[in-house]
Each structure stands twice: as structure tokens, then as C-alpha cells.
Amino acid sequence: MKINNNLLLGLICLFAAVSLSAQDRTYTVMFYNVENLFDVYNDPNVRDDEFTPEGPKEWTETKYWKKIANTAEVLHAIAQANRQFPAIIGLSEIENRLVLDDLVSDERLASANYQIVHYDSPEARGVDVALLYRPDLFEYEWSDPIRTRIPSRPDFKTRDILAVCGRIEGELFCFFVNHWSSRRGGAQSSEYLRCGGAQTVRDYADSLRQVHPEIKLVVMGDMNDDPVDKSILEVLGGAGDPENIPEGGMFNPFYALFQDGYGTLAYQDAWSLYDNIVVSDNLMNLDQEGSLRLMPVKLRRQTYYASIFKRSFLIQQKGQYKNYPWRTYSGNAFLGGYSDHLPVFITIGKEK
């Protein structure tokens, strides 16, 4: 039988393209503390007065939409850098569902069709965490707002921890979005609050693993602690060495970045790395052939398993905060920037 060479070549190219696409598919999972994304309306149930037109920050519609546009620009820039919109986006310091609706409706993000998972938490200022997901990549199953437990302070109220579970390529995942308590009053005196957040996540994660041993866990957020601090390293169990993760333990890919001098926010000319994404050991298991795992990245000839998105447009170029992340406000002075934190992300895929 005579075969048309052009047809044969076309079939070969199509088969190769499909095979390569299936083999090379990766999923970006990112987290971003967007720095006080408030609407302009005064909510009598929370302390949001400063972010109103009449408040000390004179938070107007113009400034609000500038903030929405800036945040969308960052997410779009990450999508361009990775040649795809992130599959999962964790956010902190957002006020409510309204600001999330406005964000995902931005023309630069609309094509991703992001779905929103958000609950109002008991934090006094009304700021929460949230998760956005692409329904074409992540099959949502359920979610849960988890109240942070501080045994010595049973009435303590802070931002809830958000758990969102579903499937990627049929594999079960649970994503935890966190914003642990600040260091107000001193790092040591407030450490127990962040350890309480870490223990809350760990207990919930352990209970999930008892029911679903195969579940893959991703704990992301602004921890207000560095990877070497007790809350992340000891309580959550975020090991820094990918070759020595305890069975059933966790791995923090940002540990190595922090040790090499990288950070996500700056204060008094020193960089901290409070924004972390910690994963369960089975996302580093090389023995599970054909399953999703954390993918390595090269940075200045070093191999890491995480990335900090630091671009010049996100950095203050002059003035008091030169070389710091370009923030929205300094006190009550509107700077018009993006956030006082840099975004972070990991990539999940299958070994070639």
C-alpha cells in the first residue's frame, strides 16, 4: 500500500506533539501576600475604617482599582514567565469575596476562568486568605475553614487556615492557605501563636493522611517566620534537605533559598523569607514512577525546588525603600506599588 509521505509526516508530528504535551505538562502552584486588598466600603463588623475614602489612607475607588490592576499584572506576569496560568493561587490579606471577584474578572486573567474558594474569618480587621483554581486543571471536591487553635488562649481569634481538596490528573491533593500571626510584640513572645498555627495544620494534615494515605499535601502562606524557625522547621516539620525527609514528613523547598540569602520581604536592610510552600514527602518520592512530584529548577547553576518571583517592576527603584518590594503604602502615604511581599511558587509535574 502506498502511503502519502505528507500524511505520514503529519501523523508522526501529531503523535510526537501529543506525547510531548502529555509528558511535559506541569502545574504552577503559587502564593502571594497581596498587602491589604480592601474594598472601599465601611463594614461595621470589622475594623476596616482606614481603608475607606474617609479614613486616614483615603482609600478611594481610583486607588482600589489601581491595586486590583497591579495584582492582576503580577499574576499575569507569572503566567507569562511559566507559559501558563497557575493552576492554584493562594492569597492572603484580602478582605472579602468582592475583591476576589474583581480580581479574577480583570481582562488579563479572565481567560483562566479562575474559581474562588473563600470564607470570612474572625480576624478583627476583616482580612482573610483565599484560593483560586483553574477548573480545567484542578477538580475541586471540598474545602474547610480551619480555626487556629491556641491551647493557652481558647478565645484567640485570627485568620482561619483554608483547606481545599481535589484532584490533579486523578491524584488527590489538599492545599492549605495560611497567614499565621504576626511578630507584633516581639518574635520570641509571639512565637507560640505561629507554632499554634503550625500545629493546627499538622494535626489536620495527619488526620487526612489516616483516611487517605496517598493524599499529597501543600502548605502555603505567609508564616511570619523564616524556614529555620521553630514553627516551620520543628512543629510543621518542614525539613530542608530533600534527601532526608522523614517518612510521613514534610519538605520545605524554600529552606535552601533562605540559606543562600534569598527573601520575600525586606526590613531594615535585611531580607526575610516568610512566604513558604511546604509539601508532603510523597511529592518528593522518586520511586512513584508516573506520579506528580515537585520539579527542580535551576538558578545561578544551583538546583532548587521552589522559586521567588522577583522582577524589577516589583522593586522600589528609588527613595527610602530602594531595592525593597514596591509596596502599596508606607504608613498612610500611598506609594502605588504592588505589595510588601514577593510572590512565590513551585512547579508540580511528572519526571520525564
TORPAKOL-443587 format. One record per residue (C-alpha): residue number from 1; residue in one letter; x, y, z. Coordinates in Angstrom, 1 decimal. Each point is the difference from the previous one (the first is absolute). Layout:
N
NODE     k   r        x        y        z
NODE   NUM   A        X        Y        Z
...
// end
This chain:
352
NODE     k   r        x        y        z
NODE     1   M      0.0      0.0      0.0
NODE     2   K      1.4      3.4     -0.9
NODE     3   I      0.0      2.5      2.8
NODE     4   N     -0.1      3.7     -0.6
NODE     5   N      3.3      1.4      1.4
NODE     6   N     -1.6      3.3      1.1
NODE     7   L     -2.8     -1.9      1.8
NODE     8   L      2.5     -2.3      1.7
NODE     9   L      2.2      3.0      1.0
NODE    10   G     -3.1      1.7      1.4
NODE    11   L     -1.1     -3.0      2.0
NODE    12   I      3.6     -0.4      1.5
NODE    13   C      0.1      3.7      0.9
NODE    14   L     -3.5     -0.2      1.6
NODE    15   F      0.9     -3.1      2.0
NODE    16   A      3.3      1.7      1.2
NODE    17   A     -1.8      3.2      1.0
NODE    18   V     -2.7     -1.9      2.0
NODE    19   S      2.6     -2.2      1.7
NODE    20   L      2.2      3.0      0.8
NODE    21   S     -3.0      2.0      1.3
NODE    22   A     -1.1     -2.9      2.3
NODE    23   Q      3.6     -0.5      1.2
NODE    24   D      0.8      3.6      0.6
NODE    25   R     -3.1      1.3      1.6
NODE    26   T      0.8      1.8      3.2
NODE    27   Y     -2.1      1.9      2.6
NODE    28   T      1.0      3.2      1.6
NODE    29   V     -1.1      0.5      3.6
NODE    30   M      0.6      3.4      1.4
NODE    31   F     -0.6      2.1      3.1
NODE    32   Y     -0.1      3.8      0.3
NODE    33   N     -0.6      2.3      3.0
NODE    34   V     -1.6      2.9     -1.9
NODE    35   E      0.3      2.6      2.8
NODE    36   N     -3.4      1.2      1.1
NODE    37   L     -2.4     -0.5     -2.9
NODE    38   F     -3.0      1.7      1.5
NODE    39   D     -3.1      1.3     -1.7
NODE    40   V     -1.0      3.7      0.6
NODE    41   Y     -3.1     -0.7      2.1
NODE    42   N     -0.2      0.3      3.7
NODE    43   D     -1.0     -3.4      1.6
NODE    44   P     -1.4      0.7      3.5
NODE    45   N      0.9     -3.5      1.1
NODE    46   V      3.8      0.3     -0.5
NODE    47   R      2.6      2.7      0.6
NODE    48   D      0.5      1.0     -3.7
NODE    49   D     -0.5      3.8      0.5
NODE    50   E      3.5      0.9     -1.1
NODE    51   F     -0.7     -1.5     -3.4
NODE    52   T     -3.0      2.3     -0.9
NODE    53   P     -0.1      3.3     -1.8
NODE    54   E     -0.5      1.8      3.3
NODE    55   G      2.7     -2.0      1.8
NODE    56   P      3.6      1.1      0.6
NODE    57   K      1.2     -1.8     -3.1
NODE    58   E     -2.6      1.7     -2.2
NODE    59   W     -0.7     -3.3     -1.7
NODE    60   T     -2.0      1.1     -3.1
NODE    61   E     -1.4     -1.9     -2.9
NODE    62   T      2.9      1.2     -2.1
NODE    63   K      2.6     -1.5      2.4
NODE    64   Y     -2.1     -3.1      0.3
NODE    65   W     -0.1     -0.7     -3.7
NODE    66   K      3.7      0.8     -0.2
NODE    67   K      0.6     -2.7      2.6
NODE    68   I     -2.1     -2.5     -1.9
NODE    69   A      1.8      0.8     -3.2
NODE    70   N      3.4     -0.4      1.7
NODE    71   T     -0.9     -3.3      1.5
NODE    72   A     -1.3     -1.3     -3.3
NODE    73   E      3.2      1.2     -1.7
NODE    74   V      2.1     -2.1      2.3
NODE    75   L     -2.1     -3.2     -0.5
NODE    76   H      0.1      0.6     -3.8
NODE    77   A      3.8      0.5      0.1
NODE    78   I      0.4     -3.3      1.8
NODE    79   A     -2.2     -1.7     -2.6
NODE    80   Q      2.1      1.5     -2.8
NODE    81   A      3.3     -1.2      1.7
NODE    82   N     -1.4     -3.5      0.4
NODE    83   R     -1.8      0.0     -3.3
NODE    84   Q     -3.2     -0.9      1.8
NODE    85   F     -2.4      1.4      2.6
NODE    86   P      0.7     -1.5      3.4
NODE    87   A     -2.3     -3.0      0.8
NODE    88   I     -0.2      1.1      3.7
NODE    89   I      0.4      3.4      1.5
NODE    90   G      0.0      0.6      3.8
NODE    91   L     -0.6      3.6      1.1
NODE    92   S      0.1      1.7      3.4
NODE    93   E     -1.0      3.5      1.2
NODE    94   I     -3.2      0.1     -2.0
NODE    95   E     -3.1      1.5      1.6
NODE    96   N     -2.9     -1.9     -1.6
NODE    97   R     -1.5     -1.7     -3.0
NODE    98   L     -0.7      3.2     -1.8
NODE    99   V      3.7      0.9     -0.4
NODE   100   L      0.6     -3.6     -1.3
NODE   101   D     -2.8      0.3     -2.5
NODE   102   D      1.5      3.3     -1.3
NODE   103   L      3.5     -1.5     -0.2
NODE   104   V     -0.9     -3.1     -2.0
NODE   105   S     -2.2      2.1     -2.3
NODE   106   D      3.0      2.1     -1.1
NODE   107   E      0.4     -0.4     -3.8
NODE   108   R      3.5     -1.4      0.4
NODE   109   L     -1.2     -2.9      2.2
NODE   110   A     -3.5     -0.6     -1.3
NODE   111   S      1.0     -2.7     -2.5
NODE   112   A      1.3     -2.2      2.8
NODE   113   N     -3.6     -0.2      1.4
NODE   114   Y      1.3      0.0      3.6
NODE   115   Q     -2.5     -1.4      2.6
NODE   116   I      0.1      1.4      3.5
NODE   117   V      0.1     -1.7      3.4
NODE   118   H     -0.4      2.4      2.8
NODE   119   Y     -1.5      0.2      3.5
NODE   120   D     -0.3      3.0      2.4
NODE   121   S      2.2     -0.5      3.0
NODE   122   P     -0.2      1.6      3.5
NODE   123   E      3.1      2.2     -0.5
NODE   124   A     -0.7      3.4      1.5
NODE   125   R      1.0      2.0     -3.1
NODE   126   G     -2.0     -2.3     -2.3
NODE   127   V      2.9     -1.3     -2.1
NODE   128   D     -0.1     -3.6     -1.1
NODE   129   V      1.7     -2.6     -2.1
NODE   130   A     -1.4     -1.4     -3.2
NODE   131   L      0.8     -2.4     -2.8
NODE   132   L     -0.5      0.3     -3.8
NODE   133   Y      0.0     -3.1     -2.2
NODE   134   R     -0.3     -0.8     -3.7
NODE   135   P     -2.8     -2.4     -0.4
NODE   136   D      1.5     -1.4     -3.2
NODE   137   L      3.0     -1.2      2.1
NODE   138   F     -1.2     -0.5      3.5
NODE   139   E     -3.2     -2.0      0.8
NODE   140   Y     -1.3      1.6      3.2
NODE   141   E     -1.6     -2.4      2.5
NODE   142   W     -0.4      1.9      3.3
NODE   143   S      1.4      2.7      2.3
NODE   144   D      0.1      0.9      3.6
NODE   145   P      0.8      3.1      2.0
NODE   146   I      2.2     -1.2      3.0
NODE   147   R      0.0      2.0      3.2
NODE   148   T      3.5      0.5      1.4
NODE   149   R      0.3     -1.6      3.4
NODE   150   I      2.1      1.6      2.7
NODE   151   P     -0.4     -2.2      3.1
NODE   152   S      1.0      2.7      2.5
NODE   153   R     -2.4      2.5     -1.7
NODE   154   P     -3.2     -1.8     -0.9
NODE   155   D     -1.8      3.2     -1.0
NODE   156   F      2.9      1.2     -2.3
NODE   157   K     -1.3      1.2     -3.4
NODE   158   T      2.2      0.3     -3.0
NODE   159   R     -0.2     -0.9     -3.7
NODE   160   D     -1.4     -3.4     -0.8
NODE   161   I      2.1     -2.6     -1.8
NODE   162   L     -1.6     -1.0     -3.3
NODE   163   A      0.1     -3.7     -1.1
NODE   164   V     -1.0     -0.7     -3.6
NODE   165   C      0.0     -3.6     -1.2
NODE   166   G     -0.4     -1.4     -3.5
NODE   167   R      1.8     -1.8     -2.8
NODE   168   I      2.6      0.7     -2.6
NODE   169   E      0.3     -2.7     -2.6
NODE   170   G     -2.0     -2.2      2.3
NODE   171   E      2.4      0.3      2.9
NODE   172   L     -1.4      1.3      3.3
NODE   173   F      1.4      3.3      1.3
NODE   174   C     -0.8      2.2      2.9
NODE   175   F      1.2      3.6      0.0
NODE   176   F      0.3      2.0      3.2
NODE   177   V      0.1      3.8     -0.2
NODE   178   N      1.4      1.7      3.1
NODE   179   H      0.7      3.4      1.4
NODE   180   W      1.4     -0.6      3.5
NODE   181   S      0.1      2.6      2.8
NODE   182   S      2.4      2.9     -0.3
NODE   183   R      3.1      0.7      2.1
NODE   184   R     -1.7      3.0      1.6
NODE   185   G      1.4      0.3      3.5
NODE   186   G      3.2     -1.9     -0.9
NODE   187   A      0.9     -3.2     -1.8
NODE   188   Q      0.6     -2.1      3.1
NODE   189   S     -3.0      1.2      2.0
NODE   190   S     -2.4     -0.7     -2.9
NODE   191   E      1.7     -3.2     -1.2
NODE   192   Y     -2.6     -2.2      1.7
NODE   193   L     -2.7      1.5     -2.2
NODE   194   R      1.7     -1.1     -3.2
NODE   195   C      0.8     -3.3      1.5
NODE   196   G     -3.7     -0.4      0.7
NODE   197   G     -0.7      0.7     -3.6
NODE   198   A      2.6     -2.6     -1.1
NODE   199   Q     -1.4     -2.6      2.4
NODE   200   T     -3.5      0.6     -1.2
NODE   201   V      1.0     -0.7     -3.6
NODE   202   R      2.1     -3.1      1.1
NODE   203   D     -2.8     -1.5      1.9
NODE   204   Y     -2.5      0.5     -2.8
NODE   205   A      2.5     -1.4     -2.6
NODE   206   D      0.7     -3.1      2.2
NODE   207   S     -3.7     -0.7      0.3
NODE   208   L     -0.4      0.2     -3.8
NODE   209   R      2.9     -2.4     -0.5
NODE   210   Q     -1.6     -2.5      2.3
NODE   211   V     -3.1     -0.1     -2.3
NODE   212   H      1.8      0.6     -3.3
NODE   213   P      3.6     -1.3      0.3
NODE   214   E      0.7      0.9     -3.6
NODE   215   I     -1.0      3.7      0.3
NODE   216   K      2.5      2.6     -1.0
NODE   217   L      0.2      3.1      2.3
NODE   218   V      1.1      3.5     -0.9
NODE   219   V      0.2      2.5      2.9
NODE   220   M      0.5      3.6     -1.3
NODE   221   G     -0.2      3.4      1.6
NODE   222   D      1.5      3.0      1.7
NODE   223   M      1.3     -1.8      3.1
NODE   224   N      1.5      3.2      1.6
NODE   225   D      3.0     -2.3      0.7
NODE   226   D      3.0     -1.1     -2.0
NODE   227   P      0.6     -3.6     -1.1
NODE   228   V      2.5     -0.5      2.8
NODE   229   D     -2.4      1.1      2.8
NODE   230   K     -1.7     -2.4      2.4
NODE   231   S     -3.6      0.3     -1.5
NODE   232   I      1.0     -1.2     -3.5
NODE   233   L      3.1     -2.1      0.7
NODE   234   E     -1.1     -1.9      3.1
NODE   235   V     -3.7      0.3      0.6
NODE   236   L     -1.1     -0.3     -3.7
NODE   237   G      3.0     -2.2     -0.7
NODE   238   G      1.2      1.8     -3.1
NODE   239   A      3.3     -1.7     -0.6
NODE   240   G      2.6      1.8     -2.0
NODE   241   D      1.9     -2.9     -1.5
NODE   242   P     -1.9     -1.7     -2.9
NODE   243   E      2.1     -3.1      0.5
NODE   244   N     -0.9     -0.4      3.7
NODE   245   I     -3.8      0.4      0.4
NODE   246   P     -1.5     -2.1      2.7
NODE   247   E     -2.6     -2.5     -1.2
NODE   248   G     -3.3      1.7      0.3
NODE   249   G      1.8      3.4      0.5
NODE   250   M      0.2      3.2     -1.9
NODE   251   F      2.5      1.8     -2.2
NODE   252   N      0.5      3.7     -0.2
NODE   253   P      1.7      0.9     -3.4
NODE   254   F      0.4      3.6      1.2
NODE   255   Y      2.5     -1.0      2.7
NODE   256   A      2.9     -0.2     -2.5
NODE   257   L     -1.0      3.3     -1.6
NODE   258   F      0.0      1.7      3.5
NODE   259   Q      3.4     -1.5      0.8
NODE   260   D      1.4      1.4     -3.2
NODE   261   G     -1.2      3.5      0.9
NODE   262   Y     -3.3      0.3     -1.9
NODE   263   G     -3.1      1.6      1.5
NODE   264   T     -3.5      1.2     -0.7
NODE   265   L     -0.2      3.2      2.2
NODE   266   A      2.5      2.5      1.3
NODE   267   Y      0.3      1.9      3.3
NODE   268   Q      2.9      2.1      1.2
NODE   269   D      2.1     -1.1     -2.9
NODE   270   A     -0.4     -3.7      0.8
NODE   271   W     -2.0     -2.5     -2.1
NODE   272   S     -2.4     -2.5      1.6
NODE   273   L     -1.7     -3.0     -1.6
NODE   274   Y     -3.4     -0.1      1.7
NODE   275   D     -1.8     -1.3     -3.2
NODE   276   N      0.3     -3.7     -0.2
NODE   277   I     -1.4     -3.0     -1.8
NODE   278   V      0.6     -3.3      1.9
NODE   279   V     -0.9     -3.4     -1.5
NODE   280   S     -0.5     -3.5      1.2
NODE   281   D      2.7     -2.6     -0.5
NODE   282   N     -2.0     -1.8     -2.7
NODE   283   L      0.5      3.0     -2.3
NODE   284   M      3.7     -0.7      0.1
NODE   285   N     -0.2     -3.8     -0.3
NODE   286   L      2.0     -1.0     -3.1
NODE   287   D     -1.1     -3.6      0.3
NODE   288   Q     -3.6      0.8     -1.0
NODE   289   E      0.5     -0.2     -3.8
NODE   290   G     -2.6      1.9     -2.0
NODE   291   S     -1.4      2.0      3.0
NODE   292   L      0.1      3.7      0.5
NODE   293   R      2.9      1.4      2.0
NODE   294   L      1.9      3.2      0.8
NODE   295   M      2.1      1.0     -3.0
NODE   296   P      3.6      1.5      0.3
NODE   297   V      1.0      3.4     -1.3
NODE   298   K      3.4      1.4     -0.8
NODE   299   L      1.0      3.4      1.4
NODE   300   R      3.6      1.2     -0.5
NODE   301   R      1.2     -3.5     -0.5
NODE   302   Q     -1.7     -1.2      3.2
NODE   303   T     -2.8     -2.4      0.1
NODE   304   Y     -3.0      1.0      2.1
NODE   305   Y     -3.6     -1.3      0.3
NODE   306   A     -1.7      3.4      0.3
NODE   307   S      0.0      3.5     -1.4
NODE   308   I     -0.3      3.6      1.2
NODE   309   F     -1.5      2.2     -2.7
NODE   310   K      2.2      3.1      0.2
NODE   311   R     -0.2      2.3     -3.0
NODE   312   S      1.2      3.6     -0.3
NODE   313   F     -3.6      1.4     -0.3
NODE   314   L     -0.7     -1.5      3.5
NODE   315   I      3.0      1.8      1.6
NODE   316   Q      0.1      3.6      1.2
NODE   317   Q      2.6      1.8     -2.1
NODE   318   K      0.6      3.1      2.1
NODE   319   G     -0.7      1.7      3.3
NODE   320   Q      0.0     -1.4      3.5
NODE   321   Y     -1.0     -3.5     -1.0
NODE   322   K      2.3     -0.3     -3.0
NODE   323   N      0.6     -3.7     -0.9
NODE   324   Y     -2.9     -1.1      2.3
NODE   325   P     -3.2     -1.5     -1.4
NODE   326   W     -2.1      2.9     -1.3
NODE   327   R     -2.8      0.2      2.4
NODE   328   T     -3.4      1.7     -0.2
NODE   329   Y      0.3      2.2      3.1
NODE   330   S      2.7      1.3      2.4
NODE   331   G     -2.1      0.9      3.0
NODE   332   N     -2.8      2.1     -1.5
NODE   333   A      2.1      1.1     -3.0
NODE   334   F     -1.3     -1.6     -3.2
NODE   335   L      3.0     -1.3     -2.0
NODE   336   G     -2.0     -1.7     -2.7
NODE   337   G      2.0     -3.2      0.0
NODE   338   Y     -0.9     -3.7      0.1
NODE   339   S      0.7     -1.5      3.4
NODE   340   D      2.6     -0.1      2.7
NODE   341   H      0.4     -3.7     -0.7
NODE   342   L      1.3     -1.8     -3.1
NODE   343   P     -2.0     -2.9     -1.5
NODE   344   V      1.3     -3.6      0.3
NODE   345   F     -0.8     -3.1     -2.0
NODE   346   I      0.8     -3.7     -0.5
NODE   347   T     -0.4     -2.2     -3.1
NODE   348   I     -1.6     -3.4      0.1
NODE   349   G      0.4     -2.5     -2.8
NODE   350   K      1.1     -3.4     -1.0
NODE   351   E      3.5     -1.1     -0.4
NODE   352   K      1.0     -0.3     -3.7
// end
